[in-house]
Amino acid sequence: MKDKTQYRLAALDGTPHPVLDAPYDSIEAAMIAAQTWCNGQGLKCSISQRAIGIEVLTSSGSWRTVRYPSSCLRSIP
């Protein structure tokens, strides 16, 4: 039986996101969590603090970045 794919949200330096450090069962769930945070609590943060990468757990046990939610990479006017 194949293990279920896991995703996590990370800061741009590759460390687990300080607020959203939790496992996600799908890339869609991770995207929703990232976008919700970026459009809410994350609005109070600088762009470098708000930027988030979505990572997937590889079969070798390491994390690989697969996407950056665009709403989390934009500066607030």
Residue pairs with C-beta under 8 A, 6 or more apart in sequence:
4 25
5 25
5 26
5 56
5 57
6 23
6 24
6 25
6 56
6 57
7 23
7 24
7 25
7 26
7 27
7 29
7 30
7 54
7 55
7 56
7 57
7 66
8 16
8 17
8 21
8 22
8 23
8 24
8 30
8 54
8 55
8 57
8 63
9 16
9 17
9 20
9 21
9 22
9 24
9 30
9 33
9 34
9 52
9 53
9 54
9 55
10 16
10 17
10 52
10 53
10 54
10 55
10 63
10 65
11 17
11 18
11 49
11 51
11 52
11 53
12 48
12 51
12 52
12 53
14 53
14 63
14 65
17 52
19 37
19 41
20 33
20 34
20 37
20 52
22 33
24 30
24 33
27 54
27 56
27 66
27 67
30 54
31 54
31 67
31 69
34 52
34 54
34 69
34 71
34 72
35 69
35 71
35 72
37 52
37 72
38 50
38 52
38 69
38 71
38 72
39 71
42 49
42 50
42 72
43 50
43 76
47 73
47 74
47 75
47 76
50 72
50 73
51 68
51 72
51 73
52 68
52 69
52 72
53 65
53 67
53 68
54 65
54 66
54 67
54 68
54 69
55 63
55 64
55 65
55 66
56 63
56 64
56 66
57 63
58 64
